[in-house]
Amino acid sequence: MRPSELNPLFASALSLPGIGAKLERVLAKLVRGTGTDRGGSRAPLRVLDLIWHLPTGLIDRSLRPKLAGLPRSGIVTVDVVIGRHRPSGNRRAPYRVECHDDTGSLSLVFFHAHADYLRRMLPEGERRLISGRIEWFSGSPQIAHPDYILTAEEMAALPLLEPVYPLTAGLAPKVLRKAITSALDTLPHLPEWQDPALLAQRRWPSFTSALRAVHEPARPEELQADSPARARLAYDELLANQLALSLVRRQLKRAKGRVTAGDGRIRDRIMAALPYSLTGAQRMALAEIAGDMGSGDRMLRLLQGDVGSGKTVVALLALAAAAEAGLQGALVAPTEILARQHLETIEPLAQAAGLRIAVLTGRESASTRKPLLEAMAMGAVDLVVGTHALFQDDVVFRDLGLVVIDEQHRFGVHQRLALQAKAGGKADMLVMSATPIPRTLSLTLYGDMDISRLTEKPAGRQPIDTRVTSIERMDEVIEGLRRAFSNGARAYWVCPLVEEAEDGADDRAAAEARYRALEQAFPGRVGLLHGRMKAAEKDMVMARFKAGELSLLVATTVIEVGVNVPEATIMVVENAERFGLAQLHQLRGRVGRGAGHSTCLLLYQPPLSGTASARLKIMRQTEDGFLIAEEDLRLRGAGEVLGTRQSGLPSFRVADIEQQGELLAIARKDAALVLEKDPDLTTSRGQALRMLLYLFERDEAVRLLRAG
């Protein structure tokens, strides 16, 4: 149960004064991305979401010149007497209100004005305090749509330093600030969870004081990442992250493992059947995995490999080691496409080695599923490849020894634990990720795991010729495809991300529109693939593309991982400037898998921003996924690199790993020390740290504590 002290923060934002249903919808879109949850239904905006919406800048309203001394630009606050109103007869022309002091004059300018409202706000002959951005028009000063118009009685309420927040269409800055101020007023008194010595050394304020300082800064420096208030909040989030990861690791390792040491006979047969020899990085990873499996402690290892680095073969050899020891293995993938892709890669090698292999997804009929489940329970299957279907209660193994999870960031901690439970908590676990993560970020995401990295590409992998072209040259691109198709080539065409489409609807619309246009250019030779299609439809389209019946596959990013068609040698990414570097790299990795020369064409919509230009330049210069990941971090910062739209990985609300990396190392040590002294978080600081875990929504970790 969440501590009752936190209930005001997790309450609906509708409970705040002045926030109705319409405003709540607008705020949800701004603060929570789209305001929808994974199922497509809208998640309600909470008070806490507003509190975590932090300012990015500061407006200084302290400059109070006389009108004769107005600067050429910037924000000014002037004390004036209202003069004549000069409405315009033309709706398109501005409404002007003249003002003056004892040194000069100034015009206030309003477009689409309501005359009655302006006459009430700015009565002729009365004194007003006006604050806004100064402009000069035909040599005369003016302020268009002032930010503040205050009477003498209201002047004290003018904020001299005003925070600037990210905004969205249909939301005025004043309305957002009022909502956030109301949210801050609900902040309860919370116990201190940080080490007093660290607080004193760093001169950090309390949690509540830090939040108020960030939202109500007294100086511009207070918005910097290294300011005491910002650093304190970032450290709170990093400590919650590291504590949660440590608790997960402890839970997964708590039950004693077992020594799994095969005799090598199945692995030798697989190696003999491989058409290439293993890379040095693959051999190193296999040695680390064998060491873990043979240690008697439970393995929890991440196998991180770039696109095409040969993770699947390493996983198969690890599963073969379990089979040699008389144990079963499971390989779990996040999608049916990826599961069947793995089966296709593994099956010939498994058969050559005498491994009994099966597949279990949500699509198997009852008549297929029942005998398969019986065979698994009896131990007549050595290796099962499957999807989330493997987590279901009726799936029972005779003796599960190794679980391999691919694209692990798509699975929650509880799903990892569910599979572990099927082995009585003894199974070793190997998780794989094809999304290269910078070393700095590995701690925040995978602090609960040991890490092996595959940094080489297997022999036979072709370099990919990457080109960057304006979308204005679309006709030339289509002609180039026509020539390639006449020589038997196959190509992917990936349609752009659409910002509003968290549920994929608009991404699908973009793909369908491009499909119709390309179908006219290449009648009968174009297929369409998107996330909303039924599994059988996807399979049929993929089968036709693999067989060469289709030359061009138009798709959303559903093909980002796991699609393997060695005959496809061309990848076109439309509006490439909208994608993150990691995702562009993943998409490019769908080609260069066969013997043919491969090309990746990145189409962009001019003009390019500086960051987008740098991103596309990096894609042209290197195919090293780890280097690309480091550059991505440098260009976009950790928040976006970890953003769910780009990679499915969790993002931070406050911490900026790029600028606050040193705090991460301190948090890691602090979490380890806390759990060493107080493993169940029962001391007064431990109880406060439980509250911290809830506050940063690491509830999963608290459940693990309760589960023991």
C-alpha positions in Angstrom: 0.0 0.0 0.0 1.3 3.5 -0.9 1.9 5.6 2.3 -1.2 7.8 3.0 1.1 10.9 3.2 1.6 10.6 -0.5 -2.1 10.4 -1.4 -2.4 14.2 -2.1 0.3 13.9 -4.8 -1.2 10.9 -6.5 -4.7 12.5 -6.5 -6.3 13.5 -9.8 -5.3 17.0 -11.0 -9.1 17.7 -11.2 -8.9 18.0 -7.4 -6.9 21.3 -7.8 -8.8 24.6 -7.9 -9.4 26.0 -11.4 -8.7 22.7 -13.2 -11.7 21.4 -15.1 -12.0 18.5 -17.5 -11.0 20.5 -20.6 -7.9 22.0 -19.0 -6.9 18.6 -17.5 -6.9 17.1 -21.0 -4.6 19.8 -22.4 -2.3 19.6 -19.3 -2.2 15.8 -19.6 -1.1 16.0 -23.3 1.7 18.4 -22.3 2.9 16.8 -19.0 2.5 13.1 -19.8 3.4 13.1 -23.5 0.0 12.2 -25.0 -2.0 11.6 -21.9 -2.7 8.0 -23.0 -1.5 4.8 -21.4 -0.2 1.7 -23.2 -3.7 0.4 -23.8 -4.7 3.6 -25.7 -7.1 4.7 -22.9 -6.3 8.0 -21.3 -4.4 7.9 -18.0 -5.7 10.7 -15.6 -3.3 13.5 -14.9 -2.1 13.5 -11.3 -0.9 16.3 -9.0 2.5 14.7 -9.0 2.7 15.0 -12.9 2.4 18.8 -12.6 5.0 19.0 -9.9 7.6 17.1 -12.0 7.0 19.5 -15.0 10.1 21.6 -14.3 10.9 25.0 -15.7 13.6 25.4 -18.4 14.3 29.1 -18.2 13.6 32.3 -16.3 12.1 35.7 -17.3 13.6 38.6 -15.4 11.0 41.4 -14.9 13.1 43.5 -12.6 14.2 46.1 -15.3 12.0 49.2 -14.5 13.1 52.0 -16.9 11.4 55.3 -17.6 9.9 55.4 -21.2 12.7 57.7 -22.4 15.3 55.1 -21.3 13.7 52.0 -22.9 16.2 49.4 -24.2 16.2 48.2 -27.9 14.9 44.7 -26.8 14.2 42.5 -23.9 11.6 42.3 -21.1 10.7 45.5 -19.3 8.2 46.6 -16.6 6.9 50.1 -16.9 4.7 52.3 -14.7 2.5 54.3 -17.1 -0.7 56.3 -17.4 -3.2 55.0 -20.0 -4.0 57.4 -22.8 -6.1 57.2 -25.9 -7.5 53.9 -27.4 -7.1 53.7 -31.1 -9.3 50.8 -32.4 -8.9 49.8 -36.0 -11.7 49.6 -38.5 -9.9 46.7 -40.2 -10.1 43.3 -38.2 -6.6 42.5 -39.5 -5.0 45.7 -38.3 -4.0 46.0 -34.6 -5.8 47.7 -31.8 -3.5 50.3 -30.2 -3.6 51.9 -26.7 -1.3 54.9 -26.1 0.5 55.2 -22.7 2.9 57.8 -21.3 4.9 58.7 -18.2 6.7 62.0 -17.5 9.5 61.2 -20.0 7.9 59.7 -23.1 5.2 57.5 -24.7 4.6 53.8 -25.6 2.0 51.9 -27.6 0.3 48.7 -26.4 -0.7 46.6 -29.4 -3.4 43.9 -29.5 -4.4 41.7 -32.5 -7.9 40.2 -32.7 -8.8 42.5 -29.9 -12.1 42.7 -27.9 -12.6 46.5 -27.4 -14.9 46.2 -24.4 -12.4 44.0 -22.5 -9.5 46.3 -23.3 -11.4 49.4 -22.1 -12.2 47.7 -18.8 -8.5 46.6 -18.4 -7.0 49.8 -19.6 -9.3 52.8 -18.6 -8.1 56.1 -20.0 -6.4 58.4 -17.4 -5.6 55.5 -14.9 -2.2 54.3 -13.8 -1.1 50.7 -14.7 2.0 48.6 -14.4 2.7 46.9 -17.7 5.2 44.1 -18.2 6.2 42.5 -21.6 8.7 42.3 -24.4 9.7 45.7 -25.9 9.7 46.1 -29.7 10.4 49.1 -31.9 8.1 49.9 -34.9 9.0 52.8 -37.2 11.2 54.3 -34.5 8.6 54.1 -31.8 8.5 51.6 -28.8 5.6 49.2 -28.4 4.6 46.1 -26.4 2.4 43.6 -28.2 0.0 41.6 -25.9 1.6 42.5 -22.5 2.3 39.6 -20.1 0.9 41.6 -17.2 -1.4 44.6 -16.8 -1.7 45.4 -13.1 -3.4 48.1 -11.0 -1.5 49.9 -8.2 -3.1 47.5 -5.7 -1.9 44.5 -7.7 1.7 45.7 -8.3 3.2 43.8 -5.4 2.0 40.5 -6.9 4.2 40.8 -10.0 6.9 38.1 -10.1 10.2 39.8 -10.7 11.8 36.4 -11.7 9.3 34.2 -13.5 10.0 30.5 -14.4 9.4 29.5 -18.1 7.9 26.1 -18.7 7.5 23.9 -21.8 4.1 24.7 -23.3 1.6 23.1 -25.7 -1.0 24.6 -28.1 -4.0 26.0 -26.3 -2.3 26.6 -23.0 -1.3 30.0 -21.7 1.8 30.3 -19.5 -0.2 32.0 -16.7 -2.7 29.1 -16.6 0.1 26.5 -16.4 1.9 28.4 -13.7 -1.3 28.7 -11.6 -1.9 24.9 -11.9 1.7 24.1 -10.9 1.5 26.5 -7.9 -1.7 24.8 -6.8 0.0 21.4 -7.1 2.9 22.7 -5.0 0.5 23.8 -2.3 -0.5 20.2 -1.8 3.1 19.1 -0.9 2.9 17.1 2.4 5.6 17.1 5.1 7.8 14.1 4.2 10.5 12.4 6.3 14.1 12.9 5.2 15.4 9.9 3.4 18.9 11.1 2.5 22.0 10.6 4.6 22.5 13.7 6.8 26.2 13.8 6.2 25.7 13.9 2.4 23.1 16.7 2.8 25.5 18.7 4.9 28.5 18.1 2.6 26.6 19.1 -0.6 24.5 21.8 1.2 21.3 20.4 -0.2 17.9 21.6 0.9 15.1 19.3 2.1 13.0 17.7 -0.7 10.1 20.1 -0.3 12.4 23.1 -0.2 14.2 21.9 -3.3 11.0 21.5 -5.3 9.9 25.0 -4.3 13.3 26.5 -5.2 13.2 24.8 -8.6 9.7 26.1 -9.4 10.2 29.5 -7.8 13.9 30.3 -8.5 15.4 33.5 -7.0 18.3 33.5 -9.4 18.9 32.1 -12.9 21.7 29.8 -11.5 19.0 27.9 -9.5 17.9 26.3 -12.8 21.3 24.9 -13.5 21.8 21.1 -13.2 24.5 21.7 -10.5 22.4 24.0 -8.3 21.7 22.5 -4.8 18.0 22.2 -5.4 18.2 20.5 -8.9 21.1 18.3 -7.8 19.1 17.2 -4.7 16.0 16.2 -6.7 18.2 14.4 -9.3 19.9 12.5 -6.6 16.6 11.5 -5.1 15.5 10.0 -8.4 18.9 8.3 -9.0 18.9 6.8 -5.5 15.3 5.5 -6.1 16.5 4.0 -9.4 19.5 2.3 -7.9 17.7 1.0 -4.8 15.0 -0.5 -7.0 17.5 -2.2 -9.2 19.4 -3.6 -6.2 16.3 -5.0 -4.7 15.4 -6.7 -8.0 18.9 -8.1 -8.2 18.7 -9.4 -4.7 15.3 -11.0 -5.3 16.5 -12.7 -8.4 19.7 -14.0 -6.8 18.2 -14.8 -3.4 17.3 -18.4 -4.0 20.4 -20.6 -4.4 21.2 -21.5 -7.9 22.7 -24.7 -9.1 25.9 -25.8 -10.9 25.1 -26.2 -14.6 28.1 -27.7 -16.4 27.5 -29.6 -19.6 30.0 -31.8 -21.3 30.2 -29.7 -24.5 28.9 -32.4 -26.9 25.8 -30.5 -28.1 27.7 -27.2 -28.3 30.4 -28.9 -30.4 27.8 -30.1 -32.9 26.2 -26.6 -33.2 29.7 -25.0 -33.8 30.4 -27.6 -36.5 27.1 -26.7 -38.2 27.8 -23.0 -38.2 28.8 -21.6 -41.6 31.3 -19.2 -39.8 33.6 -19.2 -36.8 32.7 -17.3 -33.7 34.2 -13.8 -33.1 36.5 -13.1 -30.1 33.7 -11.2 -28.4 31.3 -14.1 -28.8 33.8 -16.5 -27.3 34.5 -14.1 -24.4 30.7 -13.8 -23.7 30.3 -17.6 -23.8 33.2 -18.0 -21.3 31.5 -15.4 -18.9 28.1 -17.2 -19.3 29.7 -20.6 -18.7 31.4 -19.2 -15.6 28.1 -17.9 -14.2 26.2 -21.2 -14.9 28.9 -23.3 -13.4 29.2 -21.2 -10.2 26.3 -22.4 -8.2 24.9 -18.9 -7.9 22.1 -17.8 -10.1 23.2 -16.1 -13.3 21.7 -12.7 -14.1 23.6 -11.4 -17.1 22.9 -8.9 -19.9 24.2 -9.8 -23.3 24.4 -6.5 -25.1 25.2 -6.7 -28.8 25.0 -4.4 -31.7 22.7 -5.2 -34.7 24.0 -8.3 -36.3 26.7 -9.1 -33.7 25.5 -12.7 -33.2 23.6 -12.6 -29.9 21.2 -15.4 -31.0 24.0 -17.9 -31.6 25.5 -17.1 -28.2 22.1 -17.6 -26.6 21.6 -20.9 -28.4 25.0 -22.2 -27.2 24.1 -21.2 -23.6 20.8 -23.0 -23.9 22.7 -26.0 -25.4 24.9 -26.1 -22.2 21.7 -26.3 -20.1 20.5 -29.2 -22.3 23.8 -31.0 -21.9 23.2 -30.9 -18.1 19.7 -32.4 -18.6 17.9 -29.1 -18.1 15.3 -27.2 -20.3 15.7 -23.7 -21.8 13.3 -21.0 -22.8 13.9 -18.1 -25.3 11.4 -15.3 -24.9 10.8 -12.6 -27.4 8.5 -9.5 -27.2 6.7 -10.1 -30.5 5.5 -13.1 -32.5 7.5 -11.9 -35.5 10.7 -11.9 -33.5 9.9 -15.3 -31.8 9.4 -16.9 -35.2 12.5 -15.2 -36.6 14.6 -16.7 -33.7 13.0 -20.1 -34.4 14.0 -19.8 -38.1 17.6 -19.0 -37.2 17.9 -21.6 -34.4 16.0 -24.6 -35.7 18.5 -25.9 -38.4 21.4 -25.7 -35.9 19.3 -27.2 -33.1 18.3 -30.1 -35.3 21.9 -30.7 -36.4 22.8 -31.0 -32.8 19.9 -33.2 -31.8 18.2 -30.5 -29.6 14.4 -31.0 -29.3 12.9 -27.5 -30.1 9.3 -26.1 -30.0 7.5 -22.8 -30.4 4.8 -21.4 -28.1 3.0 -18.1 -28.9 -0.5 -16.8 -28.3 -1.5 -18.0 -31.7 -1.2 -21.8 -31.2 -4.5 -23.6 -31.5 -5.8 -25.6 -28.5 -5.1 -28.9 -30.4 -1.4 -27.9 -31.0 -1.0 -26.3 -27.6 -2.2 -29.2 -25.4 0.3 -31.9 -26.6 3.1 -29.3 -26.6 2.4 -28.3 -22.9 2.4 -32.0 -22.0 5.7 -32.6 -23.8 7.3 -29.6 -21.9 6.0 -30.9 -18.6 7.4 -34.4 -19.3 10.8 -33.0 -20.4 10.4 -34.2 -24.0 11.3 -30.6 -25.2 14.8 -29.2 -24.6 14.2 -25.7 -25.8 11.0 -23.6 -26.2 11.0 -20.4 -28.2 8.0 -18.2 -27.4 6.4 -14.8 -26.5 4.5 -13.6 -23.4 2.5 -16.8 -23.8 5.3 -18.6 -21.9 4.4 -16.6 -18.7 0.9 -18.1 -18.5 0.0 -20.3 -15.4 -0.7 -23.5 -17.4 2.9 -23.5 -18.9 4.9 -25.9 -16.8 8.5 -27.2 -17.3 9.9 -30.4 -16.0 13.2 -28.7 -15.1 13.8 -25.2 -16.4 17.5 -24.4 -16.2 18.0 -21.3 -18.3 15.7 -18.4 -19.4 16.9 -16.1 -22.2 14.9 -12.9 -22.7 15.4 -10.9 -25.9 14.8 -7.1 -26.1 14.6 -7.3 -22.4 13.5 -3.6 -21.9 10.1 -4.6 -23.3 9.5 -6.9 -20.3 8.7 -5.8 -16.7 10.5 -7.0 -13.6 7.5 -9.0 -12.5 7.5 -10.9 -15.9 11.2 -11.9 -15.3 10.2 -13.1 -11.8 7.2 -15.1 -13.2 9.5 -17.1 -15.4 12.0 -17.6 -12.6 9.1 -19.0 -10.5 8.5 -21.7 -13.0 11.9 -23.0 -12.2 11.4 -22.9 -8.4 13.6 -19.7 -8.5 16.7 -21.7 -9.6 16.9 -20.9 -13.3 19.8 -18.9 -14.6 18.8 -15.8 -16.6 20.4 -14.3 -19.7 18.8 -11.1 -21.1 19.7 -9.6 -24.5 19.4 -6.2 -25.9 20.2 -5.0 -29.4 19.9 -1.3 -28.3 23.5 -0.3 -27.5 23.5 1.8 -24.3 26.3 4.2 -23.4 28.3 2.9 -20.5 27.1 5.8 -18.3 23.5 4.7 -18.7 24.1 0.9 -18.3 24.2 1.5 -14.5 20.8 3.2 -14.5 19.1 0.6 -16.6 20.9 -2.6 -15.9 22.4 -2.0 -12.4 20.9 -5.3 -11.4 22.9 -7.3 -13.9 26.4 -8.4 -15.0 27.1 -7.3 -18.5 28.7 -8.9 -21.5 29.2 -6.9 -24.7 29.5 -8.2 -28.3 31.5 -5.5 -30.1 32.4 -7.3 -33.3 30.4 -8.3 -36.3 30.5 -11.9 -37.4 32.4 -12.7 -40.6 30.4 -12.3 -43.8 28.5 -9.2 -42.6 28.5 -6.6 -45.4 29.2 -2.9 -44.8 26.2 -0.8 -45.6 26.4 2.3 -47.9 24.5 5.0 -46.0 23.3 8.0 -48.0 21.4 11.1 -46.9 19.0 12.7 -49.5 16.3 15.4 -49.4 12.7 14.1 -49.8 12.4 16.6 -52.6 14.3 14.1 -54.7 11.5 11.5 -54.3 11.2 10.9 -58.1 14.9 10.0 -58.3 14.6 7.7 -55.4 11.6 5.8 -57.0 13.6 5.6 -60.3 16.5 4.1 -58.4 14.3 1.5 -56.8 12.8 0.7 -60.2 16.3 -0.1 -61.5 17.2 -2.1 -58.4 14.0 -4.1 -58.7 14.6 -5.0 -62.3 17.8 -6.7 -61.0 15.9 -8.7 -58.4 16.6 -6.4 -55.4 14.2 -6.1 -52.4 13.7 -3.0 -50.2 12.1 -1.8 -47.0 10.5 1.7 -46.8 10.0 2.8 -43.2 7.4 5.6 -42.7 8.0 8.4 -40.2 7.1 8.5 -36.6 4.2 10.8 -36.0 4.5 12.7 -32.7 0.9 12.4 -31.6 0.6 8.7 -32.4 1.5 7.0 -29.1 -0.9 4.2 -30.0 0.4 3.9 -33.5 -2.7 5.2 -35.3 -1.1 8.1 -37.1 2.0 6.1 -37.8 -0.2 3.6 -39.5 -2.0 6.3 -41.5 1.4 7.6 -42.8 2.4 4.1 -43.8 -0.9 3.5 -45.6 -0.7 6.7 -47.5 2.9 6.0 -48.6 1.9 2.4 -49.5 -0.9 3.7 -51.8 1.5 6.1 -53.6 4.2 3.4 -54.1 1.7 0.8 -55.2 0.9 3.1 -58.1 4.6 3.2 -59.0 5.1 -0.6 -58.6 1.7 -2.2 -59.0 1.3 -5.6 -57.3 4.9 -5.5 -55.9 4.4 -3.6 -52.7 3.4 -5.0 -49.2 2.3 -3.1 -46.1 3.2 -4.0 -42.5 2.1 -2.1 -39.3 1.4 -2.9 -35.7 -2.4 -2.9 -35.9 -2.5 -5.8 -38.4 -3.5 -9.3 -37.2 -0.6 -11.7 -36.7 -1.7 -13.9 -39.6 -1.8 -10.8 -41.9 1.7 -9.8 -40.9 3.0 -13.4 -41.4 1.4 -13.5 -44.9 3.0 -10.2 -46.0 6.4 -11.2 -44.6 6.3 -14.6 -46.3 5.5 -13.0 -49.6 8.3 -10.5 -49.1 10.8 -13.3 -48.2 9.7 -15.4 -51.1 10.4 -12.5 -53.5 6.7 -12.1 -54.5 6.9 -8.6 -53.2 9.8 -6.3 -54.0 9.0 -3.5 -51.5 7.8 -3.7 -47.9 6.3 -0.4 -46.6 6.3 -0.5 -42.8 6.2 1.4 -39.5 8.9 0.8 -37.0 7.3 -2.6 -36.3 10.3 -3.9 -38.3 12.9 -2.2 -36.1 13.9 -5.5 -34.5 13.9 -9.1 -35.5 13.0 -9.0 -39.2 15.6 -11.0 -41.1 15.4 -11.2 -44.9 19.0 -11.6 -46.2 17.8 -10.9 -49.7 16.7 -7.3 -48.8 19.5 -4.9 -49.6 17.8 -1.5 -49.5 16.5 0.4 -46.5 14.7 3.7 -47.1 13.8 5.7 -44.0 11.4 8.6 -44.7 11.7 11.7 -42.6 14.8 10.3 -41.0 15.3 13.5 -39.0 12.3 12.5 -36.8 14.1 9.4 -35.5 16.7 9.0 -32.8 20.1 7.7 -33.7 19.7 4.4 -32.0 16.5 3.7 -33.9 18.0 4.7 -37.2 20.8 2.3 -36.5 18.4 -0.5 -35.6 16.5 0.1 -38.9 19.7 0.1 -40.9 20.5 -3.2 -39.4 17.7 -4.9 -41.3 19.9 -4.8 -44.4 23.5 -5.9 -44.9 22.5 -9.5 -43.8 23.2 -11.3 -47.1 26.0 -11.5 -49.7 24.7 -8.5 -51.7 25.8 -4.9 -51.5 23.4 -3.0 -49.2 22.3 0.6 -49.1 20.5 2.7 -46.5 18.8 5.8 -47.8 17.9 8.4 -45.2 15.3 10.8 -46.6 14.9 14.2 -44.8 12.5 17.1 -45.0 14.5 20.3 -45.3 15.5 22.5 -43.6 17.4 20.4 -41.0 18.0 21.6 -37.5 21.6 21.5 -36.3 21.0 18.4 -34.1 19.2 16.5 -36.9 22.0 17.4 -39.3 24.7 16.1 -36.9 22.7 12.9 -36.3 22.4 12.1 -40.0 26.1 12.9 -40.5 27.0 10.4 -37.7 24.9 7.7 -39.4 26.9 8.3 -42.6 30.2 8.1 -40.9 29.9 4.9 -38.7 28.1 1.6 -38.2 29.5 1.1 -34.7 26.3 1.0 -32.5 28.2 1.7 -29.3 29.8 4.8 -30.8 26.4 5.8 -32.1 24.9 5.4 -28.7 27.5 7.7 -27.1 26.9 10.3 -29.8 23.2 10.0 -29.2 23.7 10.7 -25.5 25.9 13.7 -26.4 23.4 15.2 -28.9 20.1 14.6 -27.2 20.8 13.9 -23.5 19.8 10.9 -21.4 16.1 11.9 -21.1 15.6 11.5 -24.8 18.0 8.6 -25.3 16.0 6.7 -22.7 12.7 8.2 -23.9 10.0 5.6 -24.5 9.3 6.8 -28.0 12.8 6.1 -29.1 13.8 2.9 -27.4 11.2 1.6 -25.1 13.4 2.4 -22.1 12.4 4.3 -19.0 13.1 8.0 -18.8 14.0 10.2 -15.8 11.7 13.1 -14.8 14.5 15.1 -13.1 17.9 13.6 -13.4 20.1 14.4 -16.4 22.7 11.6 -16.6 24.8 13.5 -19.1 25.4 16.3 -16.6 24.9 14.5 -13.3 26.7 11.2 -14.0 28.9 11.5 -10.9 25.7 11.5 -8.7 24.8 8.1 -10.2 28.0 6.5 -8.9 27.3 7.9 -5.4 23.7 6.7 -5.5 24.9 3.2 -6.5 27.3 3.0 -3.5 24.7 4.5 -1.1 22.0 2.0 -2.2 24.4 -0.9 -1.7 25.4 0.4 1.8 21.7 0.9 2.8 20.7 -2.6 1.8 23.8 -4.1 3.5 22.9 -2.4 6.8 19.1 -2.5 6.5 18.1 -5.2 4.0 14.4 -4.9 4.6 14.3 -1.1 4.9 12.8 -1.3 8.4 14.9 1.5 10.2 13.6 5.0 10.3 15.7 5.9 7.2 14.6 2.6 5.6 10.9 3.5 6.0 11.6 7.0 4.5 13.4 5.3 1.6 10.3 3.2 1.0 8.4 6.5 0.6 11.0 7.6 -1.9 10.5 4.5 -4.0 6.7 5.2 -4.1 7.3 8.8 -4.9 9.4 8.0 -8.0 7.0 5.1 -8.8 9.4 2.3 -8.2 6.5 0.4 -6.5 7.7 -2.8 -8.0 10.7 -2.7 -5.7 8.5 -2.2 -2.6 6.4 -5.3 -3.6 9.7 -7.3 -3.7 10.5 -6.2 -0.2 7.0 -7.4 1.0 7.4 -10.6 -0.9 10.6 -11.3 1.0 
